[in-house]
Amino acid sequence: MADVVVVGAGIIGLTAALELQATGAEVAIVTAEAPRDTVSAVAAAVWYPTKVDADPRVLGWGRRTFEVFGVEAATAVPGVTMRPTRMVVRHDPGIPPWWAPAIPDFTLGAAEWHFTVPAVEMVPYLTHLLDRFEANGGTFRRQRIDSFADVDAPLVVNATGLGAARLTGDDRLQPIRGQVVIVDNPGLTTSIRDEDHPLGPVYIHPRSQDVVLGGTFEVGDTDRTIRPATAEAIIERTTQVEPRLAGARVRKHLVGLRPARVGGPRVERAGHIIHAYGHSGAGMTLCWGTAAEVARLAG
Ligand SMILES: Cc1cc2nc3c(=O)[nH]c(=O)nc-3n(C[C@H](O)[C@H](O)[C@H](O)COP(=O)(O)OP(=O)(O)OC[C@H]3O[C@@H](n4cnc5c(N)ncnc54)[C@H](O)[C@@H]3O)c2cc1C
């Protein structure tokens, strides 16, 4: 029998499983979906604390995650890079945002902020994490559980994202629907954010072969179907911000439901269950820091 069973194989479950293995534990993963079918695989995924509130714990997780991805980018881990970002500031607060201390080169300007952050291509990265987990002797099983009582292990990690609402009865969890468009990269290398654009939220995240265009933040919306009108509107406003996107070939459309939680992510131990869910639009941004906390709570 494993020492710990991690339920969930998104970015939170996989990183937690690896940190637990690093403490010497025998770890098994049980998951309803394969990593490439999770919400995590839809993420853009750029370091930025989207839809999480200012909180010293969250900042700490973000800092730790930034450091780990920095090392992984420098050592050519699949899918990980550092991405310069230009962020349009329409309502200048005059002071750096609460998350700026995590970013070494954050530069404040009246109309724009500039900074460099980790960016991850999630499908190759999640695959890499699962490979590492299995190479360390971890076991992986596909199974949807109905209750944690069905999981036979001395310690269980609940990394089920939005699935935690049903498993724990946590009524603070709510989906925030996000739709994105993936297009050919016309040669872009800088991420752009313009969250308060008059036509709607704009983010433009170049990757090695393509660009992620976003986005939407539809609170409480559980519809996973692609809405063509939403896609057209995303293309229109992102092209207005970055004209080089004009005519870029659309590769695909994606939708995901961010696991948002009123009060912030739940990372705490209750008896033999360590809860690690509710990372909203920032699961990639907070994953390695969360994983370190899970390992600490396990000890
Ligand atoms: C459009 C979009 C863009 C995003 N961009 C970013 C970004 O740029 N940066 C960033 O940091 N974050 C971003 N996010 C947010 C990020 O994707 C999430 O915060 C993250 O994926 C949450 O990870 P998770 O592991 O908690 O959940 P998930 O990835 O949803 O994984 C949950 C796991 O639990 C399993 N599970 C659930 N219920 C059960 C059950 N009953 N039994 C067994 N297994 C179960 C699932 O199968 C899955 O394996 C974005 C999200 C979206 C939708």
The ligand as an SDF file (V2000), in Angstrom:
LIG
                    3D

 53 58  0  0  0  0  0  0  0  0999 V2000
   -8.5910   29.5020  -19.9720 C   0  0  0  0  0  0  0  0  0  0  0  0
   -7.7350   29.3090  -18.7470 C   0  0  0  0  0  0  0  0  0  0  0  0
   -6.5180   29.9380  -18.6610 C   0  0  0  0  0  0  0  0  0  0  0  0
   -5.7260   29.7940  -17.5240 C   0  0  0  0  0  0  0  0  0  0  0  0
   -4.5100   30.4160  -17.4840 N   0  0  0  0  0  0  0  0  0  0  0  0
   -3.7480   30.3070  -16.3810 C   0  0  0  0  0  0  0  0  0  0  0  0
   -2.4890   30.9650  -16.3270 C   0  0  0  0  0  0  0  0  0  0  0  0
   -2.0700   31.6450  -17.2710 O   0  0  0  0  0  0  0  0  0  0  0  0
   -1.7500   30.8270  -15.1910 N   0  0  0  0  0  0  0  0  0  0  0  0
   -2.1810   30.0840  -14.1230 C   0  0  0  0  0  0  0  0  0  0  0  0
   -1.4900   30.0170  -13.1210 O   0  0  0  0  0  0  0  0  0  0  0  0
   -3.3710   29.4310  -14.1600 N   0  0  0  0  0  0  0  0  0  0  0  0
   -4.1620   29.5530  -15.2580 C   0  0  0  0  0  0  0  0  0  0  0  0
   -5.3780   28.9270  -15.2880 N   0  0  0  0  0  0  0  0  0  0  0  0
   -5.8890   28.2680  -14.0690 C   0  0  0  0  0  0  0  0  0  0  0  0
   -5.3850   26.8440  -13.9400 C   0  0  0  0  0  0  0  0  0  0  0  0
   -5.6930   26.1200  -15.0920 O   0  0  0  0  0  0  0  0  0  0  0  0
   -6.0350   26.1950  -12.7080 C   0  0  0  0  0  0  0  0  0  0  0  0
   -5.8240   26.9820  -11.5590 O   0  0  0  0  0  0  0  0  0  0  0  0
   -5.4180   24.8130  -12.4700 C   0  0  0  0  0  0  0  0  0  0  0  0
   -5.5380   24.0360  -13.6250 O   0  0  0  0  0  0  0  0  0  0  0  0
   -6.0420   24.0920  -11.2990 C   0  0  0  0  0  0  0  0  0  0  0  0
   -5.3560   22.8740  -11.1840 O   0  0  0  0  0  0  0  0  0  0  0  0
   -5.8880   21.6750  -10.3150 P   0  0  0  0  0  0  0  0  0  0  0  0
   -4.8480   20.6190  -10.3850 O   0  0  0  0  0  0  0  0  0  0  0  0
   -6.3430   22.1710   -8.9840 O   0  0  0  0  0  0  0  0  0  0  0  0
   -7.2390   21.2230  -11.0430 O   0  0  0  0  0  0  0  0  0  0  0  0
   -7.4950   20.3540  -12.3680 P   0  0  0  0  0  0  0  0  0  0  0  0
   -6.5130   20.6310  -13.4170 O   0  0  0  0  0  0  0  0  0  0  0  0
   -8.9470   20.5530  -12.6720 O   0  0  0  0  0  0  0  0  0  0  0  0
   -7.2720   18.8630  -11.8900 O   0  0  0  0  0  0  0  0  0  0  0  0
   -8.2000   18.2260  -11.0290 C   0  0  0  0  0  0  0  0  0  0  0  0
   -7.9140   16.7440  -11.0320 C   0  0  0  0  0  0  0  0  0  0  0  0
   -8.7880   16.1090  -10.1200 O   0  0  0  0  0  0  0  0  0  0  0  0
   -9.4030   15.0090  -10.7660 C   0  0  0  0  0  0  0  0  0  0  0  0
  -10.6910   14.7670  -10.1210 N   0  0  0  0  0  0  0  0  0  0  0  0
  -11.7110   15.6290   -9.8950 C   0  0  0  0  0  0  0  0  0  0  0  0
  -12.7440   15.0010   -9.2850 N   0  0  0  0  0  0  0  0  0  0  0  0
  -12.3460   13.7120   -9.1030 C   0  0  0  0  0  0  0  0  0  0  0  0
  -12.9500   12.5620   -8.5230 C   0  0  0  0  0  0  0  0  0  0  0  0
  -14.1710   12.5960   -7.9920 N   0  0  0  0  0  0  0  0  0  0  0  0
  -12.2490   11.3980   -8.5320 N   0  0  0  0  0  0  0  0  0  0  0  0
  -11.0180   11.3280   -9.0660 C   0  0  0  0  0  0  0  0  0  0  0  0
  -10.4040   12.3760   -9.6280 N   0  0  0  0  0  0  0  0  0  0  0  0
  -11.0480   13.5600   -9.6410 C   0  0  0  0  0  0  0  0  0  0  0  0
   -9.5320   15.4420  -12.2180 C   0  0  0  0  0  0  0  0  0  0  0  0
   -9.7360   14.3310  -13.0690 O   0  0  0  0  0  0  0  0  0  0  0  0
   -8.1580   16.0840  -12.3890 C   0  0  0  0  0  0  0  0  0  0  0  0
   -7.1850   15.1110  -12.6250 O   0  0  0  0  0  0  0  0  0  0  0  0
   -6.1820   29.0170  -16.4330 C   0  0  0  0  0  0  0  0  0  0  0  0
   -7.4010   28.3380  -16.5390 C   0  0  0  0  0  0  0  0  0  0  0  0
   -8.1780   28.4860  -17.6650 C   0  0  0  0  0  0  0  0  0  0  0  0
   -9.4750   27.7530  -17.7610 C   0  0  0  0  0  0  0  0  0  0  0  0
  1  2  1  0
  2  3  1  0
  2 52  2  0
  3  4  2  0
  4  5  1  0
  4 50  1  0
  5  6  2  0
  6  7  1  0
  6 13  1  0
  7  8  2  0
  7  9  1  0
  9 10  1  0
 10 11  2  0
 10 12  1  0
 12 13  2  0
 13 14  1  0
 14 15  1  0
 14 50  1  0
 15 16  1  0
 16 17  1  0
 16 18  1  0
 18 19  1  0
 18 20  1  0
 20 21  1  0
 20 22  1  0
 22 23  1  0
 23 24  1  0
 24 25  2  0
 24 26  1  0
 24 27  1  0
 27 28  1  0
 28 29  2  0
 28 30  1  0
 28 31  1  0
 31 32  1  0
 32 33  1  0
 33 34  1  0
 33 48  1  0
 34 35  1  0
 35 36  1  0
 35 46  1  0
 36 37  1  0
 36 45  1  0
 37 38  2  0
 38 39  1  0
 39 40  1  0
 39 45  2  0
 40 41  1  0
 40 42  2  0
 42 43  1  0
 43 44  2  0
 44 45  1  0
 46 47  1  0
 46 48  1  0
 48 49  1  0
 50 51  2  0
 51 52  1  0
 52 53  1  0
M  END
$$$$
